[in-house]
């Protein structure tokens, strides 16, 4: 095996909560040396999000994995931060626009200190525009992007996801942007600034709505679990109280599904020929599929769909995920030894498998400031200087 793909890339993370930190996690998973900077007295709030055990935040075990953790007050430790910047390839930051500039750490200063630096600036609304200075989170992006407007039942309110969807999509986009900028640096020798607004990547994921509106005036309504592009497409309850999802995005799968449930006659209907026309007959198709599934337990439904080569998947909660044989075959969930929790911690594995330079989880998220001494010693901070910085509350 060759070294991990990003081995030798040094990433400095000065970001909190989810989008910026998760982008750095993705980079660290494939070998980047990630150093996360937290405020000495105000740790990343992600440490207190979600479930905890013995006062230890469990989500941070995933979010903080493969990172060395140091503390530094950037507003008072400007010179120390600039020294760190000189030795890194990438900075991921998510301060509100103008904050770094106010501390004398704007991009022009950072790039003067390290002309090869790639600076990923992750904010809710971007670096320019009338909303740029406003506070914001992923939930606002899920609302502004149109996601909430099309999510939920037709007679219900717009619906936000119960997790950081926009942040997660932005994290993927940010990691991608960093790699693009590093590739350009290989060619030009110069770093650059990435302006990543959380309201944008999720909008791209919502498909062709803007074009459809501009060309035809069409505004997608809320359809619940249905789709305006194909049917049957819904979740259906089995005889033993479980749920399955069925999708028929291709014509051949739609034909197999209705044939399986005893309604092969529908294939001959003129409206069955396209997904959008089938969607206009969703009530009839849902009744046919739902009635058949309601008479059978989950195992039989899954077996019959597999035999018919039709697309179906169980609706899992976390208990189903950790026991699912497909996830097990892929190695999607791994156990990582963790000293702080005194044993193995299960979490999602790296995002994808590379045959020759795979990623890995080398350690789970560590305690606040666990590597401060080590990180600062690498840039020449002596023990005496470190003690003075700590006494002053700078680290």
C-alpha positions in Angstrom: 0.0 0.0 0.0 1.1 3.5 -0.8 0.9 6.3 1.8 -2.6 7.8 2.2 -3.5 10.1 -0.7 -3.2 13.3 1.3 -0.2 12.3 3.3 2.0 15.4 3.7 -0.8 17.9 3.4 -1.0 20.1 6.5 -4.4 21.5 7.4 -5.1 24.1 10.1 -8.7 24.2 11.2 -10.0 27.3 13.0 -13.7 26.5 12.7 -16.6 25.4 15.0 -19.7 23.3 14.8 -20.1 21.4 11.6 -19.4 22.5 8.0 -15.8 23.7 8.4 -14.8 21.0 10.9 -16.4 18.2 8.9 -14.5 19.3 5.8 -11.3 19.1 7.7 -12.3 15.6 9.0 -12.8 14.4 5.4 -9.3 15.6 4.6 -7.8 14.0 7.7 -9.5 10.7 6.9 -7.3 10.4 3.8 -4.0 11.3 5.5 -3.9 15.1 5.9 -2.2 16.2 9.1 -5.1 18.3 10.6 -4.5 20.6 13.6 -7.7 21.9 15.1 -7.5 25.2 17.0 -10.1 25.9 19.7 -10.5 28.8 22.0 -8.8 28.2 25.4 -12.0 28.8 27.4 -14.7 28.3 24.8 -14.3 24.9 23.2 -16.1 24.1 19.9 -19.8 23.9 20.7 -20.0 20.7 18.7 -18.5 19.0 21.8 -21.9 19.5 23.6 -24.2 18.7 20.6 -26.1 15.4 20.7 -25.7 12.5 23.1 -23.0 12.4 25.7 -21.5 9.8 28.1 -19.9 10.8 31.4 -19.9 14.4 30.2 -18.1 13.5 27.0 -19.7 14.5 23.7 -20.1 11.5 21.5 -20.6 13.3 18.1 -17.3 15.0 18.6 -15.6 11.6 18.7 -16.4 11.4 14.9 -16.1 15.1 14.1 -12.7 15.4 15.8 -11.2 12.2 14.6 -7.7 12.2 13.0 -7.1 15.7 14.3 -4.5 17.1 16.7 -6.2 19.5 19.1 -4.6 22.7 20.3 -5.9 25.8 22.0 -5.2 29.4 21.0 -7.1 32.7 21.3 -6.6 34.1 17.8 -7.6 37.6 18.9 -4.6 37.8 21.3 -2.3 35.1 19.8 -1.9 36.7 16.3 1.8 36.1 16.1 1.5 32.5 17.1 -1.2 31.9 14.6 0.8 33.5 11.8 3.7 31.2 12.7 1.3 28.2 12.4 0.0 29.5 9.1 3.6 29.6 7.7 3.9 25.8 8.2 0.5 24.7 6.8 -0.9 24.2 3.3 -4.6 24.8 4.1 -6.6 26.9 6.6 -10.2 26.1 7.1 -12.0 28.9 9.0 -15.6 29.9 9.6 -15.6 33.2 11.4 -18.2 35.7 10.4 -16.8 37.9 7.6 -14.6 40.7 8.9 -13.6 38.9 12.1 -10.2 37.7 11.0 -9.6 41.1 9.4 -10.4 42.8 12.7 -7.7 40.7 14.3 -5.2 41.6 11.7 -5.5 38.1 10.2 -7.3 38.8 6.9 -6.4 36.8 3.7 -3.9 39.4 2.5 -1.9 39.1 5.8 -2.2 35.3 5.8 -1.0 35.0 2.1 1.8 37.4 2.8 2.9 35.1 5.6 2.5 32.0 3.4 1.9 32.7 -0.3 1.1 29.0 -0.9 -1.7 28.9 1.6 -5.2 27.7 0.5 -7.7 29.5 2.7 -11.2 28.0 2.9 -13.6 30.5 4.3 -16.9 28.8 5.2 -19.8 31.1 6.2 -23.6 31.0 6.2 -24.0 33.6 3.4 -20.6 34.2 1.8 -18.1 37.0 2.0 -20.1 39.6 0.0 -23.8 40.7 -0.2 -26.3 42.3 2.1 -26.5 39.2 4.3 -22.8 38.5 4.5 -22.3 39.8 8.1 -25.4 38.2 9.6 -25.1 35.1 11.8 -26.4 32.0 10.3 -26.5 28.2 10.5 -27.3 25.3 8.2 -31.0 25.4 9.2 -31.3 28.8 7.5 -29.6 27.3 4.4 -32.1 24.5 4.3 -34.9 27.1 4.4 -33.5 29.6 1.9 -32.3 27.0 -0.6 -35.9 25.7 -1.2 -35.2 22.4 0.5 -37.7 23.0 3.3 -40.3 24.3 0.9 -40.4 21.0 -1.0 -40.1 18.7 2.1 -43.1 17.5 4.1 -46.6 16.5 3.4 -48.7 18.5 0.9 -51.0 19.8 3.6 -48.2 20.3 6.2 -45.7 23.0 6.9 -42.2 23.3 5.2 -40.0 20.8 7.0 -36.4 21.1 8.2 -34.2 17.9 8.5 -33.4 16.7 12.0 -29.7 16.8 11.4 -27.1 19.1 9.7 -27.9 18.4 6.1 -26.7 21.7 4.6 -23.6 21.6 6.8 -22.7 18.1 5.6 -23.2 19.0 1.9 -21.1 22.1 2.5 -18.4 20.1 4.1 -18.2 17.8 1.1 -18.1 20.8 -1.2 -15.4 22.5 0.9 -13.2 19.4 0.9 -13.6 19.3 -2.9 -12.8 23.0 -3.2 -9.6 22.5 -1.1 -8.4 19.7 -3.4 -9.1 21.8 -6.5 -7.2 24.7 -5.0 -4.3 22.5 -4.1 -4.2 21.1 -7.6 -4.1 24.6 -9.0 -1.3 25.4 -6.5 0.7 22.4 -7.9 0.5 24.2 -11.3 0.9 27.9 -10.3 2.8 27.7 -7.0 0.3 30.1 -5.4 -2.4 29.7 -2.8 -5.8 31.3 -3.0 -9.1 32.0 -1.1 -12.2 29.8 -1.3 -15.4 31.6 -0.5 -17.9 28.9 0.5 -21.4 30.0 1.5 -23.5 27.3 3.2 -26.6 28.5 1.3 -25.2 27.4 -2.0 -24.1 23.7 -2.2 -27.5 22.5 -1.0 -29.2 24.5 -3.7 -27.1 22.7 -6.3 -28.3 19.4 -4.9 -32.0 20.3 -5.4 -31.7 19.8 -9.1 -33.2 21.7 -12.0 -35.8 23.8 -10.2 -34.3 27.1 -11.2 -34.1 26.3 -14.9 -37.7 24.8 -14.8 -39.0 28.0 -13.1 -37.2 30.3 -15.6 -38.3 28.3 -18.6 -41.9 27.3 -17.6 -42.8 29.0 -14.4 -43.1 25.6 -12.6 -42.7 25.7 -8.8 -42.3 22.3 -7.2 -44.9 21.7 -4.5 -44.5 19.5 -1.3 -45.3 15.9 -2.2 -44.5 14.1 1.0 -42.6 10.9 0.1 -43.8 11.0 -3.5 -42.0 12.4 -6.5 -43.2 14.5 -9.5 -40.8 12.5 -11.7 -41.8 8.9 -11.1 -44.2 6.6 -9.3 -44.6 4.4 -7.4 -42.2 6.1 -5.1 -43.1 6.1 -1.4 -42.7 4.3 1.9 -45.0 1.4 2.7 -45.8 -0.5 5.9 -45.3 -4.2 6.0 -47.5 -6.8 7.8 -45.1 -6.9 10.8 -45.1 -3.2 11.3 -41.8 -2.4 9.4 -41.4 0.1 6.6 -39.8 -0.2 3.2 -39.0 2.4 0.5 -39.7 1.7 -3.1 -38.4 3.7 -6.0 -39.0 3.3 -9.7 -36.8 5.9 -11.4 -36.3 3.7 -14.4 -39.1 2.4 -16.6 -38.0 -1.2 -16.4 -38.1 -1.1 -12.6 -41.6 0.4 -12.6 -42.8 -2.4 -14.8 -41.2 -5.1 -12.6 -42.8 -3.6 -9.4 -46.3 -3.5 -10.7 -45.9 -7.0 -12.2 -44.7 -8.3 -8.9 -47.7 -6.9 -7.0 -50.1 -8.4 -9.4 -50.9 -5.4 -11.6 -49.1 -6.2 -14.8 -52.2 -4.8 -16.6 -51.0 -1.2 -15.6 -48.0 -1.6 -17.9 -50.3 -1.3 -20.9 -51.9 2.0 -19.8 -50.8 4.9 -22.0 -49.9 7.0 -19.0 -47.5 4.3 -17.7 -44.9 5.0 -20.4 -43.1 7.9 -18.6 -42.2 8.7 -15.0 -44.0 12.1 -14.9 -47.2 10.6 -16.2 -47.0 7.7 -13.7 -46.6 10.4 -11.0 -50.0 11.8 -12.0 -51.5 8.4 -11.1 -49.7 8.0 -7.8 -52.8 7.2 -5.8 -53.6 4.1 -7.9 -50.0 2.9 -8.0 -49.5 3.5 -4.2 -52.7 1.5 -3.5 -51.5 -1.4 -5.7 -48.0 -1.5 -4.1 -49.0 -0.6 -0.6 -51.8 -3.3 -0.4 -49.4 -6.0 -1.6 -46.7 -5.0 0.9 -49.2 -4.6 3.8 -50.1 -8.3 3.5 -46.5 -9.6 3.9 -43.8 -9.4 6.5 -40.6 -7.5 5.8 -38.4 -10.5 5.0 -40.9 -11.8 2.4 -41.2 -8.4 0.8 -37.4 -8.0 0.6 -37.0 -11.5 -0.8 -39.8 -11.1 -3.4 -38.4 -7.7 -4.6 -35.0 -9.2 -4.9 -36.3 -12.1 -6.9 -38.1 -9.7 -9.2 -35.0 -7.4 -9.5 -37.0 -4.5 -8.3 -35.7 -1.7 -6.1 -36.6 -1.7 -2.4 -34.8 -0.8 0.8 -35.8 -1.1 4.5 -36.4 2.1 6.4 -33.7 1.8 9.1 -33.4 3.5 12.4 -29.9 3.3 14.0 -30.6 -0.3 15.2 -31.1 -1.4 11.7 -28.1 0.4 10.4 -25.6 -1.3 12.8 -26.9 -4.7 12.0 -27.5 -4.4 8.2 -25.5 -7.0 6.2 -24.8 -4.6 3.3 -23.2 -2.0 5.6 -21.3 -4.8 7.3 -19.9 -6.0 4.0 -18.8 -2.5 3.0 -17.2 -1.9 6.4 -19.3 1.2 6.8 -19.2 1.2 10.6 -15.9 0.7 12.4 -14.8 0.6 16.0 -12.0 2.9 17.1 -10.2 2.5 20.4 -10.6 5.6 22.6 -8.7 6.2 25.8 -11.1 8.9 27.1 -14.1 6.6 26.9 -12.1 3.6 28.0 -12.9 1.3 25.0 -13.9 1.0 21.4 -16.1 3.7 19.9 -18.2 2.9 16.9 -18.6 5.5 14.1 -19.0 5.8 10.3 -15.9 4.8 8.4 -14.2 7.0 5.8 -16.5 8.1 2.9 -15.1 5.8 0.1 -12.7 3.0 -0.5 -9.4 3.6 -2.5 -7.7 0.5 -3.7 -4.1 1.7 -3.4 -4.1 4.6 -0.9 -7.0 4.1 1.4 -8.1 6.4 4.1 -8.3 5.4 7.8 -9.4 6.5 11.2 -6.3 6.6 13.3 -7.9 8.0 16.4 -11.2 9.4 17.7 -11.8 13.0 18.8 -9.6 13.9 21.7 -10.1 16.1 24.7 -9.9 19.9 24.4 -6.3 21.1 24.0 -4.9 17.6 24.0 -2.0 18.4 21.7 -1.3 22.1 22.4 2.2 21.6 23.8 3.2 19.4 20.8 1.7 21.7 18.2 3.3 24.9 19.5 6.7 23.2 20.2 6.8 22.4 16.4 6.8 26.1 15.6 9.5 26.9 18.1 7.5 27.9 21.2 9.6 27.1 24.2 8.3 25.6 27.4 8.8 29.0 29.2 6.9 30.8 26.4 4.1 28.3 26.5 3.8 28.7 30.3 3.5 32.4 29.9 0.9 32.1 27.1 -1.1 29.7 29.3 -0.9 32.0 32.3 -2.2 34.8 30.2 -5.1 32.7 28.8 -3.8 32.9 25.2 -3.6 29.1 25.0 
